Amino acid sequence: MALPLSDYASLLAELKEVRRAGLIRLRGRALPGLEAAATTVTSGGARQPGAPIEVLLRSAVARLDAGTLRTAAEYTLGLAQGTRDWPASSRRARAASVYGVSVERFRKDQEVMVLGQVAEHIVRLAADAAAPGGPGGLGGPVGPAGPVDGGGAGTHRSVQVRAAGRTVGLTVHVHPVDLLRDVDVVVSPSNVHFALPEVYKSSIAASLRRAAAVHGMTGELLDDPLPTELHNWAERHGTSGRAVRPGTVAATGAGALAAQGVRRIYHAAIAVPRAGTNDYDVLPADVTRAVSRVLALLAEERDRHVPPLRSVCFPLLGSGRGGLSYEVSVGAVWAAVEAELARGARWDVHFVVRTPRAAAVVERIAAGIRPAHDQRPTG
């Protein structure tokens, strides 16, 4: 689709104004292009000042390629966890560090590219929403496994499925994992050494590590709790310096994510490093074993917290560098979840994915609808 040059140019200029002002200082600023696009895309959305524009920006940035581009955009616009009130200079410095270049180099080169990509996706979002027969905004229609909840601007899908003769509700989140709110336990995929990736990586584990870290007002790192807690866990369990069995789960606190209502992070060891390479092997059977252990650990820890733990959120374990398809990953996770629900468990189950296609796979498999070419987990 050809992009309207005038729309693109005006949106780019307004994105630069958002970068300078920050999300919490948008009141009273003239942003007609972004406001019009937000009205089209969010279909009413939230009412508080600035909120529809923020929803629009998050939706556009979520469409960027995972990695340096998306991460730099999140820092540049103040969308990364804990950065919305940072001054523009601090956000620019952090975005520059993502690319490993000087602030001045980033300002002249990468920042222009990053904001340009965001502007392009905003144009596409608005055009798709306005097109006859199009999606009509971020709120979606009824999905293949049940109604889609339009209350979260299309980012939360409520899915009703049958398990052991009763109807069970699942929630599918279509957004980055670090935007989760009010979910007690978030599951983070890990390798069998429980070695966390660096914070600038684009994986689920790296995103959770970034979101759990505590930063000062100018972006300086004050505390990085997840690696410390995993090290302490390994010492308590006598596994320091060696790999654990695939399917092992280590529980830690949630660090700064506690402010979002996340209380625990369960690190699921599913990835086995391949000797002499930077690659991993993930077996569907290990994913199922890890999910079973997650649910058992949730039952063990439930009453140790006030209020008791009751909700858990799964990403598509093994579908990143582990190489599993969405169908195989969801099938492996759902096998353990369905078995637990069939035994009468009353957990509030969530899935978090990055794309509508992945959400559709979750809905389809949870509803028992499998494509003809389905690859069921084996091993």
Contacts in CASP RR format, 6 or more apart in sequence:
PFRMAT RR
TARGET T0000
AUTHOR 0000-0000-0000
METHOD contacts of the structure
MODEL  1
MALPLSDYASLLAELKEVRRAGLIRLRGRALPGLEAAATTVTSGGARQPG
APIEVLLRSAVARLDAGTLRTAAEYTLGLAQGTRDWPASSRRARAASVYG
VSVERFRKDQEVMVLGQVAEHIVRLAADAAAPGGPGGLGGPVGPAGPVDG
GGAGTHRSVQVRAAGRTVGLTVHVHPVDLLRDVDVVVSPSNVHFALPEVY
KSSIAASLRRAAAVHGMTGELLDDPLPTELHNWAERHGTSGRAVRPGTVA
ATGAGALAAQGVRRIYHAAIAVPRAGTNDYDVLPADVTRAVSRVLALLAE
ERDRHVPPLRSVCFPLLGSGRGGLSYEVSVGAVWAAVEAELARGARWDVH
FVVRTPRAAAVVERIAAGIRPAHDQRPTG
1 124 0 8 1.000
1 127 0 8 1.000
3 120 0 8 1.000
3 123 0 8 1.000
3 124 0 8 1.000
4 123 0 8 1.000
7 33 0 8 1.000
7 123 0 8 1.000
7 126 0 8 1.000
8 116 0 8 1.000
8 119 0 8 1.000
8 120 0 8 1.000
8 123 0 8 1.000
10 32 0 8 1.000
10 33 0 8 1.000
11 33 0 8 1.000
11 34 0 8 1.000
11 37 0 8 1.000
11 119 0 8 1.000
11 122 0 8 1.000
11 123 0 8 1.000
12 115 0 8 1.000
12 116 0 8 1.000
12 119 0 8 1.000
14 31 0 8 1.000
14 32 0 8 1.000
14 33 0 8 1.000
14 34 0 8 1.000
15 34 0 8 1.000
15 77 0 8 1.000
15 115 0 8 1.000
15 116 0 8 1.000
15 118 0 8 1.000
15 119 0 8 1.000
16 115 0 8 1.000
17 29 0 8 1.000
17 31 0 8 1.000
18 26 0 8 1.000
18 31 0 8 1.000
18 34 0 8 1.000
18 53 0 8 1.000
18 57 0 8 1.000
18 77 0 8 1.000
19 76 0 8 1.000
19 77 0 8 1.000
19 88 0 8 1.000
19 91 0 8 1.000
19 92 0 8 1.000
19 111 0 8 1.000
19 115 0 8 1.000
20 88 0 8 1.000
21 29 0 8 1.000
21 88 0 8 1.000
22 77 0 8 1.000
22 78 0 8 1.000
22 84 0 8 1.000
22 88 0 8 1.000
22 91 0 8 1.000
23 50 0 8 1.000
23 54 0 8 1.000
23 77 0 8 1.000
23 78 0 8 1.000
23 79 0 8 1.000
23 84 0 8 1.000
24 84 0 8 1.000
24 85 0 8 1.000
26 49 0 8 1.000
26 50 0 8 1.000
26 53 0 8 1.000
27 49 0 8 1.000
27 50 0 8 1.000
31 53 0 8 1.000
34 53 0 8 1.000
34 56 0 8 1.000
34 122 0 8 1.000
35 52 0 8 1.000
35 53 0 8 1.000
36 126 0 8 1.000
37 56 0 8 1.000
37 122 0 8 1.000
37 123 0 8 1.000
37 125 0 8 1.000
37 126 0 8 1.000
38 52 0 8 1.000
38 53 0 8 1.000
38 55 0 8 1.000
38 56 0 8 1.000
39 52 0 8 1.000
40 126 0 8 1.000
40 129 0 8 1.000
40 130 0 8 1.000
40 137 0 8 1.000
41 55 0 8 1.000
41 56 0 8 1.000
41 59 0 8 1.000
41 122 0 8 1.000
41 125 0 8 1.000
41 126 0 8 1.000
41 129 0 8 1.000
41 137 0 8 1.000
41 138 0 8 1.000
42 52 0 8 1.000
42 55 0 8 1.000
42 56 0 8 1.000
42 137 0 8 1.000
42 138 0 8 1.000
42 153 0 8 1.000
43 129 0 8 1.000
43 136 0 8 1.000
43 137 0 8 1.000
43 138 0 8 1.000
43 139 0 8 1.000
44 52 0 8 1.000
45 51 0 8 1.000
45 52 0 8 1.000
45 55 0 8 1.000
45 153 0 8 1.000
46 52 0 8 1.000
46 55 0 8 1.000
46 153 0 8 1.000
54 79 0 8 1.000
55 138 0 8 1.000
55 153 0 8 1.000
56 122 0 8 1.000
56 125 0 8 1.000
57 77 0 8 1.000
57 79 0 8 1.000
57 118 0 8 1.000
57 122 0 8 1.000
58 79 0 8 1.000
58 175 0 8 1.000
58 179 0 8 1.000
59 125 0 8 1.000
59 138 0 8 1.000
59 153 0 8 1.000
60 118 0 8 1.000
60 121 0 8 1.000
60 122 0 8 1.000
60 125 0 8 1.000
61 70 0 8 1.000
61 73 0 8 1.000
61 74 0 8 1.000
61 77 0 8 1.000
61 79 0 8 1.000
61 118 0 8 1.000
61 121 0 8 1.000
62 70 0 8 1.000
62 175 0 8 1.000
62 176 0 8 1.000
62 354 0 8 1.000
63 121 0 8 1.000
63 124 0 8 1.000
63 125 0 8 1.000
64 70 0 8 1.000
64 73 0 8 1.000
64 117 0 8 1.000
64 118 0 8 1.000
64 121 0 8 1.000
66 202 0 8 1.000
66 354 0 8 1.000
67 201 0 8 1.000
67 202 0 8 1.000
68 98 0 8 1.000
68 99 0 8 1.000
68 200 0 8 1.000
68 202 0 8 1.000
69 114 0 8 1.000
69 117 0 8 1.000
70 202 0 8 1.000
71 80 0 8 1.000
71 95 0 8 1.000
71 98 0 8 1.000
71 200 0 8 1.000
71 202 0 8 1.000
72 95 0 8 1.000
72 98 0 8 1.000
72 99 0 8 1.000
72 110 0 8 1.000
72 111 0 8 1.000
72 114 0 8 1.000
73 79 0 8 1.000
73 95 0 8 1.000
73 114 0 8 1.000
73 115 0 8 1.000
73 117 0 8 1.000
73 118 0 8 1.000
74 80 0 8 1.000
74 83 0 8 1.000
75 83 0 8 1.000
75 91 0 8 1.000
75 94 0 8 1.000
75 95 0 8 1.000
75 98 0 8 1.000
76 91 0 8 1.000
76 92 0 8 1.000
76 95 0 8 1.000
76 111 0 8 1.000
76 114 0 8 1.000
76 115 0 8 1.000
77 91 0 8 1.000
77 118 0 8 1.000
78 84 0 8 1.000
78 86 0 8 1.000
78 91 0 8 1.000
80 94 0 8 1.000
80 178 0 8 1.000
80 210 0 8 1.000
81 178 0 8 1.000
81 179 0 8 1.000
81 210 0 8 1.000
81 211 0 8 1.000
81 256 0 8 1.000
81 257 0 8 1.000
81 260 0 8 1.000
82 215 0 8 1.000
82 256 0 8 1.000
83 90 0 8 1.000
83 91 0 8 1.000
83 94 0 8 1.000
83 219 0 8 1.000
85 217 0 8 1.000
86 94 0 8 1.000
86 217 0 8 1.000
86 218 0 8 1.000
86 219 0 8 1.000
87 218 0 8 1.000
90 217 0 8 1.000
90 218 0 8 1.000
90 219 0 8 1.000
92 103 0 8 1.000
92 106 0 8 1.000
92 107 0 8 1.000
92 111 0 8 1.000
93 103 0 8 1.000
94 219 0 8 1.000
95 106 0 8 1.000
95 110 0 8 1.000
95 111 0 8 1.000
95 114 0 8 1.000
96 102 0 8 1.000
96 103 0 8 1.000
96 105 0 8 1.000
96 106 0 8 1.000
96 107 0 8 1.000
96 110 0 8 1.000
97 200 0 8 1.000
98 200 0 8 1.000
99 106 0 8 1.000
99 110 0 8 1.000
101 109 0 8 1.000
101 110 0 8 1.000
125 137 0 8 1.000
125 138 0 8 1.000
128 134 0 8 1.000
128 135 0 8 1.000
128 136 0 8 1.000
128 137 0 8 1.000
129 135 0 8 1.000
129 136 0 8 1.000
129 137 0 8 1.000
129 138 0 8 1.000
130 136 0 8 1.000
135 141 0 8 1.000
138 152 0 8 1.000
138 153 0 8 1.000
138 154 0 8 1.000
138 155 0 8 1.000
139 148 0 8 1.000
139 150 0 8 1.000
139 151 0 8 1.000
139 152 0 8 1.000
139 153 0 8 1.000
139 154 0 8 1.000
140 148 0 8 1.000
140 150 0 8 1.000
140 154 0 8 1.000
141 148 0 8 1.000
142 148 0 8 1.000
143 157 0 8 1.000
143 360 0 8 1.000
143 363 0 8 1.000
144 360 0 8 1.000
144 363 0 8 1.000
144 364 0 8 1.000
144 367 0 8 1.000
144 369 0 8 1.000
145 159 0 8 1.000
145 160 0 8 1.000
145 161 0 8 1.000
145 363 0 8 1.000
145 364 0 8 1.000
145 366 0 8 1.000
145 367 0 8 1.000
145 369 0 8 1.000
146 158 0 8 1.000
146 159 0 8 1.000
146 160 0 8 1.000
146 363 0 8 1.000
146 367 0 8 1.000
147 158 0 8 1.000
147 160 0 8 1.000
148 154 0 8 1.000
148 157 0 8 1.000
148 158 0 8 1.000
149 156 0 8 1.000
149 157 0 8 1.000
149 158 0 8 1.000
149 171 0 8 1.000
150 156 0 8 1.000
154 174 0 8 1.000
155 173 0 8 1.000
155 174 0 8 1.000
155 175 0 8 1.000
155 179 0 8 1.000
156 171 0 8 1.000
156 172 0 8 1.000
156 173 0 8 1.000
156 174 0 8 1.000
157 171 0 8 1.000
157 172 0 8 1.000
157 173 0 8 1.000
157 174 0 8 1.000
157 359 0 8 1.000
157 363 0 8 1.000
158 169 0 8 1.000
158 170 0 8 1.000
158 171 0 8 1.000
159 169 0 8 1.000
159 170 0 8 1.000
159 171 0 8 1.000
159 172 0 8 1.000
159 362 0 8 1.000
159 363 0 8 1.000
159 366 0 8 1.000
159 367 0 8 1.000
160 167 0 8 1.000
160 168 0 8 1.000
160 169 0 8 1.000
160 170 0 8 1.000
161 167 0 8 1.000
161 168 0 8 1.000
161 169 0 8 1.000
161 170 0 8 1.000
161 366 0 8 1.000
161 367 0 8 1.000
161 368 0 8 1.000
162 168 0 8 1.000
163 338 0 8 1.000
163 341 0 8 1.000
163 342 0 8 1.000
164 341 0 8 1.000
164 342 0 8 1.000
164 343 0 8 1.000
164 344 0 8 1.000
168 341 0 8 1.000
168 349 0 8 1.000
169 349 0 8 1.000
170 349 0 8 1.000
170 350 0 8 1.000
170 351 0 8 1.000
170 362 0 8 1.000
170 366 0 8 1.000
171 348 0 8 1.000
171 349 0 8 1.000
171 350 0 8 1.000
171 351 0 8 1.000
172 350 0 8 1.000
172 351 0 8 1.000
172 352 0 8 1.000
172 353 0 8 1.000
172 359 0 8 1.000
172 362 0 8 1.000
172 363 0 8 1.000
173 179 0 8 1.000
173 180 0 8 1.000
173 313 0 8 1.000
173 350 0 8 1.000
173 351 0 8 1.000
173 352 0 8 1.000
173 353 0 8 1.000
174 353 0 8 1.000
174 354 0 8 1.000
174 355 0 8 1.000
174 356 0 8 1.000
174 358 0 8 1.000
174 359 0 8 1.000
175 352 0 8 1.000
175 354 0 8 1.000
176 207 0 8 1.000
176 354 0 8 1.000
177 186 0 8 1.000
177 204 0 8 1.000
177 207 0 8 1.000
177 208 0 8 1.000
177 211 0 8 1.000
177 315 0 8 1.000
177 352 0 8 1.000
178 207 0 8 1.000
178 208 0 8 1.000
178 210 0 8 1.000
178 211 0 8 1.000
178 257 0 8 1.000
180 186 0 8 1.000
180 257 0 8 1.000
180 260 0 8 1.000
180 262 0 8 1.000
180 313 0 8 1.000
180 350 0 8 1.000
180 352 0 8 1.000
181 260 0 8 1.000
181 261 0 8 1.000
181 262 0 8 1.000
182 260 0 8 1.000
182 261 0 8 1.000
182 262 0 8 1.000
182 311 0 8 1.000
183 261 0 8 1.000
183 262 0 8 1.000
183 311 0 8 1.000
183 312 0 8 1.000
183 313 0 8 1.000
183 350 0 8 1.000
184 261 0 8 1.000
184 262 0 8 1.000
184 263 0 8 1.000
184 264 0 8 1.000
184 305 0 8 1.000
184 309 0 8 1.000
184 310 0 8 1.000
184 311 0 8 1.000
184 312 0 8 1.000
185 262 0 8 1.000
185 263 0 8 1.000
185 264 0 8 1.000
185 265 0 8 1.000
185 266 0 8 1.000
185 294 0 8 1.000
185 298 0 8 1.000
185 309 0 8 1.000
185 311 0 8 1.000
185 312 0 8 1.000
185 313 0 8 1.000
186 208 0 8 1.000
186 254 0 8 1.000
186 257 0 8 1.000
186 262 0 8 1.000
186 264 0 8 1.000
186 265 0 8 1.000
186 266 0 8 1.000
186 312 0 8 1.000
186 313 0 8 1.000
186 352 0 8 1.000
187 265 0 8 1.000
187 266 0 8 1.000
187 268 0 8 1.000
187 291 0 8 1.000
187 294 0 8 1.000
187 312 0 8 1.000
187 313 0 8 1.000
187 314 0 8 1.000
187 315 0 8 1.000
187 317 0 8 1.000
188 204 0 8 1.000
188 205 0 8 1.000
188 208 0 8 1.000
188 265 0 8 1.000
188 266 0 8 1.000
188 267 0 8 1.000
188 268 0 8 1.000
188 315 0 8 1.000
189 203 0 8 1.000
189 204 0 8 1.000
189 205 0 8 1.000
189 267 0 8 1.000
189 268 0 8 1.000
189 270 0 8 1.000
189 271 0 8 1.000
189 315 0 8 1.000
189 317 0 8 1.000
189 318 0 8 1.000
190 196 0 8 1.000
190 205 0 8 1.000
190 250 0 8 1.000
190 267 0 8 1.000
190 268 0 8 1.000
190 269 0 8 1.000
190 270 0 8 1.000
190 271 0 8 1.000
191 269 0 8 1.000
191 271 0 8 1.000
191 272 0 8 1.000
191 273 0 8 1.000
191 280 0 8 1.000
192 243 0 8 1.000
192 244 0 8 1.000
192 245 0 8 1.000
192 246 0 8 1.000
192 248 0 8 1.000
192 269 0 8 1.000
192 271 0 8 1.000
192 272 0 8 1.000
192 273 0 8 1.000
193 241 0 8 1.000
193 242 0 8 1.000
193 243 0 8 1.000
193 244 0 8 1.000
193 273 0 8 1.000
194 230 0 8 1.000
194 233 0 8 1.000
194 234 0 8 1.000
194 239 0 8 1.000
194 244 0 8 1.000
194 250 0 8 1.000
194 267 0 8 1.000
194 269 0 8 1.000
196 205 0 8 1.000
196 206 0 8 1.000
196 209 0 8 1.000
196 226 0 8 1.000
196 227 0 8 1.000
196 230 0 8 1.000
197 203 0 8 1.000
197 205 0 8 1.000
197 206 0 8 1.000
197 209 0 8 1.000
198 206 0 8 1.000
199 206 0 8 1.000
199 209 0 8 1.000
199 210 0 8 1.000
199 213 0 8 1.000
199 224 0 8 1.000
200 206 0 8 1.000
203 320 0 8 1.000
203 321 0 8 1.000
204 315 0 8 1.000
205 267 0 8 1.000
208 226 0 8 1.000
208 257 0 8 1.000
208 265 0 8 1.000
209 224 0 8 1.000
209 226 0 8 1.000
209 227 0 8 1.000
211 256 0 8 1.000
211 257 0 8 1.000
211 260 0 8 1.000
212 224 0 8 1.000
212 225 0 8 1.000
212 226 0 8 1.000
212 253 0 8 1.000
212 254 0 8 1.000
212 255 0 8 1.000
212 256 0 8 1.000
212 257 0 8 1.000
212 265 0 8 1.000
213 221 0 8 1.000
213 222 0 8 1.000
213 223 0 8 1.000
213 224 0 8 1.000
213 225 0 8 1.000
213 226 0 8 1.000
213 255 0 8 1.000
213 256 0 8 1.000
214 221 0 8 1.000
214 222 0 8 1.000
214 223 0 8 1.000
214 225 0 8 1.000
214 255 0 8 1.000
214 256 0 8 1.000
215 221 0 8 1.000
215 222 0 8 1.000
215 256 0 8 1.000
216 222 0 8 1.000
223 255 0 8 1.000
225 252 0 8 1.000
225 253 0 8 1.000
225 255 0 8 1.000
226 252 0 8 1.000
226 253 0 8 1.000
226 255 0 8 1.000
226 265 0 8 1.000
229 252 0 8 1.000
229 253 0 8 1.000
230 250 0 8 1.000
230 252 0 8 1.000
230 267 0 8 1.000
231 240 0 8 1.000
233 250 0 8 1.000
233 251 0 8 1.000
233 252 0 8 1.000
234 240 0 8 1.000
234 241 0 8 1.000
234 250 0 8 1.000
237 250 0 8 1.000
243 272 0 8 1.000
244 269 0 8 1.000
245 269 0 8 1.000
246 269 0 8 1.000
246 270 0 8 1.000
246 272 0 8 1.000
246 283 0 8 1.000
246 286 0 8 1.000
246 289 0 8 1.000
246 290 0 8 1.000
247 268 0 8 1.000
247 269 0 8 1.000
247 270 0 8 1.000
247 286 0 8 1.000
247 289 0 8 1.000
247 290 0 8 1.000
247 293 0 8 1.000
248 268 0 8 1.000
248 269 0 8 1.000
248 290 0 8 1.000
248 293 0 8 1.000
249 266 0 8 1.000
249 267 0 8 1.000
249 268 0 8 1.000
249 269 0 8 1.000
249 290 0 8 1.000
249 293 0 8 1.000
249 294 0 8 1.000
249 297 0 8 1.000
250 266 0 8 1.000
250 267 0 8 1.000
250 269 0 8 1.000
251 264 0 8 1.000
251 265 0 8 1.000
251 266 0 8 1.000
251 267 0 8 1.000
251 297 0 8 1.000
251 301 0 8 1.000
252 264 0 8 1.000
252 265 0 8 1.000
252 267 0 8 1.000
253 263 0 8 1.000
253 264 0 8 1.000
253 265 0 8 1.000
254 261 0 8 1.000
254 262 0 8 1.000
254 263 0 8 1.000
254 264 0 8 1.000
254 265 0 8 1.000
257 265 0 8 1.000
263 305 0 8 1.000
263 309 0 8 1.000
264 301 0 8 1.000
264 309 0 8 1.000
266 294 0 8 1.000
266 297 0 8 1.000
266 298 0 8 1.000
266 312 0 8 1.000
268 287 0 8 1.000
268 290 0 8 1.000
268 291 0 8 1.000
268 293 0 8 1.000
268 294 0 8 1.000
268 317 0 8 1.000
269 290 0 8 1.000
270 282 0 8 1.000
270 283 0 8 1.000
270 286 0 8 1.000
270 287 0 8 1.000
270 290 0 8 1.000
270 317 0 8 1.000
270 318 0 8 1.000
271 280 0 8 1.000
271 281 0 8 1.000
271 282 0 8 1.000
271 318 0 8 1.000
271 321 0 8 1.000
271 322 0 8 1.000
272 280 0 8 1.000
272 281 0 8 1.000
272 282 0 8 1.000
273 279 0 8 1.000
273 280 0 8 1.000
274 280 0 8 1.000
274 281 0 8 1.000
279 321 0 8 1.000
280 321 0 8 1.000
280 322 0 8 1.000
281 322 0 8 1.000
282 317 0 8 1.000
282 318 0 8 1.000
282 322 0 8 1.000
282 323 0 8 1.000
282 324 0 8 1.000
283 379 0 8 1.000
284 324 0 8 1.000
284 328 0 8 1.000
284 329 0 8 1.000
284 331 0 8 1.000
284 332 0 8 1.000
284 377 0 8 1.000
284 378 0 8 1.000
284 379 0 8 1.000
285 332 0 8 1.000
285 377 0 8 1.000
285 378 0 8 1.000
285 379 0 8 1.000
287 317 0 8 1.000
287 318 0 8 1.000
287 324 0 8 1.000
287 329 0 8 1.000
287 332 0 8 1.000
287 333 0 8 1.000
287 377 0 8 1.000
288 332 0 8 1.000
288 333 0 8 1.000
288 335 0 8 1.000
288 336 0 8 1.000
288 377 0 8 1.000
289 336 0 8 1.000
290 317 0 8 1.000
291 314 0 8 1.000
291 317 0 8 1.000
291 332 0 8 1.000
291 333 0 8 1.000
291 335 0 8 1.000
291 336 0 8 1.000
291 337 0 8 1.000
292 336 0 8 1.000
292 339 0 8 1.000
292 340 0 8 1.000
294 312 0 8 1.000
294 314 0 8 1.000
294 336 0 8 1.000
295 312 0 8 1.000
295 336 0 8 1.000
295 337 0 8 1.000
295 340 0 8 1.000
295 345 0 8 1.000
295 347 0 8 1.000
298 309 0 8 1.000
298 312 0 8 1.000
298 347 0 8 1.000
299 345 0 8 1.000
301 309 0 8 1.000
302 308 0 8 1.000
302 309 0 8 1.000
302 310 0 8 1.000
310 346 0 8 1.000
310 347 0 8 1.000
310 348 0 8 1.000
311 347 0 8 1.000
311 348 0 8 1.000
311 349 0 8 1.000
311 350 0 8 1.000
312 347 0 8 1.000
312 348 0 8 1.000
312 349 0 8 1.000
312 350 0 8 1.000
313 349 0 8 1.000
313 350 0 8 1.000
313 351 0 8 1.000
313 352 0 8 1.000
314 333 0 8 1.000
314 337 0 8 1.000
314 349 0 8 1.000
314 350 0 8 1.000
314 351 0 8 1.000
314 352 0 8 1.000
315 351 0 8 1.000
315 352 0 8 1.000
315 353 0 8 1.000
316 324 0 8 1.000
316 326 0 8 1.000
316 329 0 8 1.000
316 330 0 8 1.000
316 333 0 8 1.000
316 351 0 8 1.000
316 353 0 8 1.000
316 358 0 8 1.000
316 362 0 8 1.000
317 324 0 8 1.000
317 329 0 8 1.000
317 332 0 8 1.000
317 333 0 8 1.000
318 324 0 8 1.000
318 329 0 8 1.000
319 325 0 8 1.000
319 326 0 8 1.000
319 328 0 8 1.000
319 329 0 8 1.000
319 358 0 8 1.000
324 332 0 8 1.000
325 375 0 8 1.000
326 357 0 8 1.000
326 358 0 8 1.000
326 361 0 8 1.000
327 361 0 8 1.000
327 365 0 8 1.000
327 370 0 8 1.000
327 371 0 8 1.000
327 374 0 8 1.000
327 375 0 8 1.000
328 375 0 8 1.000
328 376 0 8 1.000
328 377 0 8 1.000
330 351 0 8 1.000
330 361 0 8 1.000
330 362 0 8 1.000
330 365 0 8 1.000
330 366 0 8 1.000
331 365 0 8 1.000
331 376 0 8 1.000
331 377 0 8 1.000
332 377 0 8 1.000
333 351 0 8 1.000
334 365 0 8 1.000
334 366 0 8 1.000
335 377 0 8 1.000
337 349 0 8 1.000
340 347 0 8 1.000
341 347 0 8 1.000
341 349 0 8 1.000
351 359 0 8 1.000
351 362 0 8 1.000
353 359 0 8 1.000
353 362 0 8 1.000
364 370 0 8 1.000
364 371 0 8 1.000
370 376 0 8 1.000
END
